[in-house]
Amino acid sequence: MGCSVKSAPDTQKSPRAAAKSRLRICLFVFILNPSEFDRRLLSIAGLLRVPPERSVLWFYPYAFVERQSLKITSPFHSVVSFSCVSTGDLNRYSAHPEELKLLSPRAIKKRRTEFLLGRLAAFRAIKALGIHPEPVLRGKHREPLWQDGIVGSISHKGDIAIAAVVRKTIADGIGVDLERMDEPVNLRISTRVCHPSEMDWIFKSQNNRDIRFRMVFSAKEAGFKAFFPIQQIYLNYLDAELRWNEGRQSFGGSLLKSAGNHYPVGCSFEVGCRIIGNFVLSSITLPPRSPSNPSG
């Protein structure tokens, strides 16, 4: 997607306004390297006297076009098929008629776009696995229903969607979750999502509380997506407890509620969690069940 920037004469501008104009153009250089952009965003905002809590919003119009084109790479082993799509990919895509029936006639454009992005990501992931894609329908709990022989997971945020698919002979369940870092966070709800030990980890970092909360939230979302389809047992946020492992860049988890015959209370699991550009990405696979491995 192209973008042109027209410069107006600076003769009538204050030094601060002129600096803003120049930095708006320079930002495109930083955006090409999202991690560099994230590191420098607050320092640039400070120079312009933009409050830190507003800095992302202030720069967002200039970052949006380029950062939405960010392609998220697979966090999984190569046996898992992973796909990332954006709205530009919808131009050549037509969803299966059975999938389109799942959309309400009253669905707003945003909802339709997110739905189609998710189904396109799933279609590409299944196809890349070497399987003829069948429509991904919806269960009574609104979960995606995958064709025989595979398990999968979908997540979408704004103009991006991801999907991961794997054969059942390789994994019992799989989960992915994507969260944006520039969306508002209300830490007052944290007690409904986090245990005291998780809260301690979140609040140990004065500058990264919002990010850490998103990480815990996202990791639990991914984990529950992996567990739920196995025996249709719903897990709440407080039905699992996570511990961050800095060396592995992942959460170690423990179930506080049974998720099925092979996933009892105390069952341990691991959820990968990393920051890519402006997103938190969480991922998990559950190994195949066997009598000798009751915890999955």
N, C-alpha and C positions, 0 to 999 in steps of 0.2 A: 504494500500500500504506500503510495507516494505522499509526500508532504512538502509544501513550499513555505519558506519563511521570508517575508518581506520586511526589510529594514526601513524604518522611517527616520528622517533627519533627527539628530539628537539636540539640535540647537535650542529647542524650547524645553528640554527635559532637565529635571534635577539630576545630580550625580547618582542618586540612589535609583531613579527610574531608568537611567541609561544603563546602570549596572545590571538591573533586572533584565533589560532587553538583551544584553550580551549574554547573560548567563542562561537565558531561555534557549538560545541557539547552542551554546556549549553543552547543554544538558543532553542533546542528542548523541554526543560523543560518549558520555557516560552510560547512556541507556544501552549502547551496543554491548556493554559488559555489565549485566545486571548486578553482580555482586559489588563491583566498583561503585555503581550508582547508589546502592543501598548504603555503602560505607560513607560516601561523601554527601549524601542528601542532607543530613542534619547539620554538618559543618557549613554547607552552602546556605542553608536556611538561617543559620546563626548570623552569617555575614549580612544577610538581608533583613535581619531582625524579624524573621517569620517565626512565630511560636512553634516549638518542636511538635506539639500535638496537631498542628495544622500543616506541617511541612509537606506531608505526603499528598494532602488534598490540594495544596497550592501548586505543586509541580505536576500533579496527576494529569491535567489536560495535555501536557507536553510529553509525558511518558507513555500515555495510553496506547497510542498507535503501535509503537515499536515493541513495548513489553508484552502486548497481547500476542505477538508473533512468536514468543518464547516457546520452544518445543521441549517438553519434559521427557527425559529419557527414562527407560525402565529401571526401577529399583530392584528388580527380581533377577533370579538366575535365568539363563537362556532357555530353560525348558518352559518358562512362562511366556505367553504371547502378550505383548503390551502395546497399546495404541494411544496416541495423543492427537487430538484434532482441535481445530478452531473454526470459527464461523466461515472463513474463506473456503474451507473444505466442503461446505454444504452445497456449493454451487453445482456440483456434479453428482449429488446424492439424492436418491429417492427412497424413502423408507418403505418397508413392506406394508401392504394394505392392512394386514392384521395388527401391525404395530400402530399405525395411524388411528385405528379404531380406539386405541387406549386414550387418545387425546380428547379432552372435552371440547365441544364446539365453542365453548366460551373461554377457552384457554387464551391468555394474553400472549403477545408476541414473545416476551421473555421466556415464558414457560414452554412454548412450542420450540423455541431455539434450543433451550437446554435439553429438552427431551430428544430432539433430533440429533444433537451433538452426542449425547450418550449412546443412542442407538447406532450412530455411525462409528463411534469408537469401538463399540462391541462388535459390529460387523467386520471391521478391519482386523480386530484382534482374533476373532474366530477364523477368518480366512487365512491369516498368517500362520495359524496353527495347522493348516493343511486340511481343514474340515469345511465342508459346504455349509455356509451360514444359514441357519433357520431363524425365523423371527424370534426376538427376545420379548416375550410377553410379560404379564405382571401377575403376581400372586395376590392372595387376599390381604396380605399385609403390605402391599405395594412393592414387594421385593421383585427384582427381575427373575424370570424363570428361564433357565438355560436348557438347551437341548441335551439329550442323553449323552453321557460320556464326558461332560466337562462341567467345571464350576467356574464362576466368574464374578466380577465386581465392577461397578461403574461409579464414577464421581464426576461432578461438573461444577464449575464455578464461573459465572459470567460467560465469557466467550471461549472458554476452554473446557474440554471434557477428556477424561482418560478412562480406559478400560483394561482389565487384566483377565486373561482366560488361561486355564490349565486343565489338562486331562485328569480325570478322577483317579487314575492309577498313580498319579504323582502327588496329588494333594487332596485332602478332604474338603478344604475350604480355602478361600482366598479373599482378601479385603484390601481395598485402596480408598484413600480419602484425600481430598484436596481442599485446603482452606486458604483464603486470601489474607495477607497480613495487613492490608490497608482498610479492612472493614472494622467498624467499631467493636470494642470488647467491653462488656459489662462484668467486671470482676465480682460484682455483688451476687451473681448467680453461681460463683465458683463452688460454693458449698453443696450445690445440687449436682455438680459434676465431679468434684475432687474430694478425696479423703484427706485427713489432716497431714499425712506424710507427703502427699502430692502438693498440698498447699505450701508446706515448708519449702519444698524445692522451687516452686514458682516464685515465692517471695524472697528467696535468698538472693535473687538478682534484682537489684533496684531498677536497672535500666531495661531489663528484658522480661518483665512480668507478663505483659500482653502476649509476647511471642511464646513464652513457656506455657501459658494457659492454652493457647491455640494448639500447641504441640500435644498436650495431654488430651484435649478435646478430640483432636484429629486421630490420635492413636487409638482412642477408645472407639471412635466411629469405625475405623478400619477393622479393629478386632471384632466388633459385634457383627459387622457385615460378613466376616468369615465364619463365625460360629452359628449365626441364626439359621441358615438354610439346612444345616445338618439334621436337626430335629425340631425346627420351628419353635425354639425356645427364645423368648425375648429377654435380652439383658439390658438393664438400666445402667446409667453411668457409674453408679456406686456398686455395681455387681462385679467389678474388677478393680484391682489396685495395681498401679504402675510404679516402677522405679527406674530412673534414668541411668543408663550405663554410658558414661562419656566415651570410654574406649571403643565401644562397639557402635556408638551413635544410634542407639536404639533403646526402647523401653523393655524391661523385663516385666511381665505381667503375671498376676495370679487371680484365678477365678474365685469369687466369694459366693457364687451361686452356680449350681450345676448347669452346664449347657448341653447335656445329653449323657447317654450311657457311658461314653468313652471320654467325657470331659467333666469330671466331678469337681466338687469344691476343692480348691488347692491346686488344680491343674495349672501348670506353668506354660507360658507362651512368650513369644518375642515379637515386638512390632518395630520395624524400622521407621525412622522419622528424620527427615532432613528438610532443609530450606533451599528452595530453588527459585532464584529471582524473588518474586513477590509472593511466593506460595509456600505453605507447609505441606509436604507430601508424606503420607504414612502408608505403610504396606506390611502385609502379613500373609504367610502361607501356613496352613496346618498340615503336617505330614499325614500320610494315610494311616488309618487306624489298623491296629493289629492286636491280638490277644496279649502279646508280650510288651505292648506299648500302650497301656490303657489311658495315659494322659494325652495321647495324640502326638 
